[in-house]
Amino acid sequence: MDVDAGTEFEAVFVGPAGLAVRQQWTGAAVAVPFEELGPVSAFPVVPGRRWGPGLWWSATTGRHVVAGSHAMRVQLMVPDRDPQVVGMAGRPVRVLWRDGRGQERSWVPQLFARYADGTGMLADCPSHSEAGGERALQAAAVIAEACAQVGFVYRRLERLDEVVEANVKWLAGYRHPRNRGRAGLLEGVVEVFSQPRALIDGVAAVGDPIEVLPAAFHALWAGLLVAPLDVPLHERVLVHAVPEDAEGAGTRGEVR
């Protein structure tokens, strides 16, 4: 799946009228808000597979993002809690090019994420390192080249560590703003962890753990509180608040 030396990349996406639009890639990458678009083509449904396409409610956008697999839903949790990510979409663009024989080729990355600085990431979310075979690996190299032309990045996202995945899934269950609780509760939770202390000690200092724990987990999801995610979360895990001048600087939590 090599690239013709003289080829120009093109983009195909669904425009506001619901019709496919084809544009030069370099122009589309600058002007088109891919993070606001629907899928350019549907995720395939594979008979017999336990997990199929579905929707992920994004705390970043307040909207649903189409996910094609369980592996993708897990990977969506990572940019969804990254303060530098401001938008996401599933399969919003098809990238086209011509190979060394002049034949037209294309690939639809599974995920697009928009960063606060205006740049973007195209990514695929394989369930294992060899998923998609040689064609997927070759396409990854081509899409990486297309992204480099416009200041984007392409990533073939590796599966999260088992413990990290379990922790992120748990915190994702508290991503909705309703878990902030009553007025002033979240602020009180953050304040009590101004110095590192065990999770349950800080929670008990604020009030009834049944009421306070959801707010603490929401704060951990949102990056207002920090705990190590490479060890199982438990009631004695050390938690501390993020200094005000450090909030928003990098991925939430201590696992990058």
N, C-alpha and C positions, 0 to 999 in steps of 0.2 A: 504494500500500500504506500509506495514511495510517492513523492510529490513532483510533478512536472516543474522543471526549473523556472519556467516562465509563467506558471499559473498564478492567478489571484484567487484568494479565498472569497467565498460568497456566503451570505447568511440567508436562511429562509425562516420566517416566523409568521405567526398569525397576527394580522393587523387589526385595528379597531373595528373594522366592518366584518370581521370573522373570516376574511379571505387570506390565503397565503401570500406573503410578500417576499420577493427575492431582491436582495440588495448586495452591493459590494461590502465585504466583511468589515473593512477598515472604517467605512462610514457608518454602518449599522452599529458597530460596537461603541461608537462615540454618541450616537444620537438616540438609539432605541433603548427604552427602559425595560430590558429583558425581565427584570425582577417583577414587573407588573403584568406580564403576559401569561396566557394559558399555554398548555403543552402544544407544541407544533405537531406532535403525533402521540397517540395514546401509548401508555406502557403496555407491553404484551401481557396477556394472561396465559400462564403456563399450566396446562392440565396436570393435576396430581401434586402441584407444589403447595405446601402448607400455607405460605404467605403470598398474597397477591397485592395488586395495586390498591391504594387507599389514600387517606388524607391525614395530614399532620397539621394541627392547629399551632401556628407560629406565635410565640410570645413577642417576637420582634416586630411582626407586621400586623398582628391581630386578625390575620386571615389564614385560610387553609392553604397548604402547599401539597401538591400531588406527589405522592411517593410510590415508587414502583415495586418495592420489596421491603421486607423486614430490615435488611441490611441498610437500605437507604433511609428508612425511618430513624434508625439508630444514628446514622451519620448526620441527619438533619438536626439532631439535638445539639451537636457541637457548635455549628455556626449560629444556631438560635440563641445560644447564651454567650456569644461573642459580642462585646459591646461595640466592636468596629464594624459589625455587619448590620446593615440597615434594611436589607430586602433579600428575599429568596424566591425562587420559582423552580418548578420541576419541568425539565425538558422544554424550555421556552424557545430554543433555537437549534436549527440544523446547520452545520457547517459543511460547505461543499468545496471541492477542489478537483483538479485533474491529476491523475497519476502519470508516471513516466511514459505510459503508452497513449496518453491523451484521453483516457477514459474518465468519465466523471465519477467521483466517489463522494460519499457523505458519511457523517457521523452525528448523532444526537447525544450530547453529554446529558447525564441524568439530572444534574443540579447546576443552577446558577445562583451565586451569592454576590450581592453588591456591597462594597465597603463604603465607609463614610467619606473616604477621599475620592470617591467616584470610580475607582477601579473595580474590577470584578474577578470572580473565580468561576471557571467551569470545572466540573468534577464528575467523576463516575464513582459509584459506590458498590464495587464487587463484593460478593459474599466471601470470596477467598482470592488469593493472589493470582490464581490461574483462570479465574472466571472470564468467559468471553473468548478464551483461546488467543491464538496468534493475531487474529484480526483486531481484537480489542487492544492488544498491546501496540500494534502498528498504528492504529488510529490514535492512541494516546500520544504518541510521538508527534503526529501531524497536528493534532489539536493544540498541543503545547507550543508548537511553532506558530500557529495562528494566533494564540493568545499573546505570545511574546511580541508580535507585531503591533499590538494595541495596548500594551501595558497591563494585560490581564495575566492571570496564572491559571494553569491547568493542573489538577491533581487527581490521581487515581487513589482514592482514600483507602487506607489500610484499616482493617477491623480494629476496633478499640480493644485494649487489654480487658480481660474478663471482669476484673474488679472495677475498673474505671467505668466500663459499660453498665454494670449493675448500679453503680452509684449515680451515674448521669440519668439513667432511666428512673431511678427513685426520685431524684430532684425534679425531673421533668413533670412528674405527677403533681407538682406544686407550682408550676410555672404561671398559672393563671393569676391575674391581679387580685381575684377574690380572696386568695390566701394571705393577702396583706392584713386581713382581719379588721377589727374596729379601728376607728381613728386614733392615731398615735401609737398603736401596738407595734408596727414595724419599726418605727423610730426608736421605741423603747428597747426592742430586741437588739438592734444594731448598737445602741449606746451601751448596753450591758456587756457586750463583747469588745469594748474598747481595749481591753487587755485580754490576752489569750486565756481561755478557761474551758473546762469540759462543757460539752453541749448541754447536758442535762442540768448542770449547775447554773448556767446562765439562764436557761429557760425557766427553771424553778424560781429564780430571783425576780423574774418579770411577773409570773402568775401561774395559773393552772396550766400544766403542760399540754392538756388536751386542746386548749385554746391557743397556746403560744407556739407549740411545735410547728404547725403549718406555716406560721409567719417566719419562723427560723429557717425552715426548709426553702421557703420562697426567697428569703434573703440570700441563702447559699446558691440557689439557682441564678439569681439576678446579679451575683457578684458583690453584694453589699457585705456579705460575710464570706470568709474563706476557711476551708478545711482541706486537708490532704485527701484527694480522691483516689489515690493508688493503694489505699487500705480500706477495708470495709467500714462504712459509716456505722457508728454505734454511739451509745449515749455518753461515753467518756471521751470521744474524739475531741481533740483540741480545736477550738473555733476562735477566730478573731475577726474584728471588723477591718475593712479596707480603709486605709487613711484617705481622707477627703481628696488630697492632691494626687492620689494614685487611682481613683475610681475612673473606669473607662479606659485604662491603659493596658490593653491586652486581653487575653482570654480570661473569662471569669473562672475562679478556682485556682488551685495550685498545680493542676495537671495541665500541661500545654499540649 
